[in-house]
């Protein structure tokens, strides 16, 4: 992988991690177009995921500080309850990561047909969330957190958007748009970080010779900057309820991926 390919794929990762159009699906499409073997560039995947985690932390810095300040008061309060709900939402993806990771990984690299089908599923889910007219509630409940977490676990499939699935699920459960957007982006911080660390310990950087340090740096910077912009843009889009355009985009890309 050269620096130009790293730049493009870094931008793709940064944008698609937050927009509801599937980062894994687009990275796989990009890898196919460039003729890159994703498994041979695991170090790059770890780096760009770390970049998007950092961009999320930057965007929600004040919220994260407030949550930890409430947590370290060591009593049950609004912040402690919110963190508990985030933990509940992480249980399904933790189960998938611990017990089904190898099976999930076999799906990646199996061709673009599965990516296309999952993108079509993402389009349908976003369309349902857009057209559904539900009574909104003030706070995400613990049951909501678990259900949203299950949708995140299912979204490990390439082409099934994590942010799209979790946001759409939260909206279909009747939660406020701004609450769902924030919860969706915060709930992924620990799982992505944990997965990156596990891959690193398993030798994710053992193949670093196959990619230059310049390409890694370019990939990180491009993923961070594009992720920073995409995260802020996505929050505004969710608040305005414009998810239908992403449903149309996912449907088009999904059909194209199925036909390639």
Secondary structure, 3 states (H helix, E strand, C coil): CCHHHHHHHHHHHHHHHHCCCCHHHHHHHHHHHHCCCHHHHHHHHHHHHHHHHHHHHHHCHHHHHHHHHHHCCCCCCHHHHHHHHHHHHHHHHHHHHHHCHHHHHHHCCCCHHHHHHHHHHHHHHHHHHHHCCCCCECCCCHHHHHHHHHHHHHCCCCCCCHHHHHHHHHHHCCECHHHHHHHHHHCHHHHHHHHHHHHHHCCCCCCHHHCCHHHHHHHHHHHHHHHHHHHHHHHHHHHHCCCHHHHHHHHHHHHHHHHC
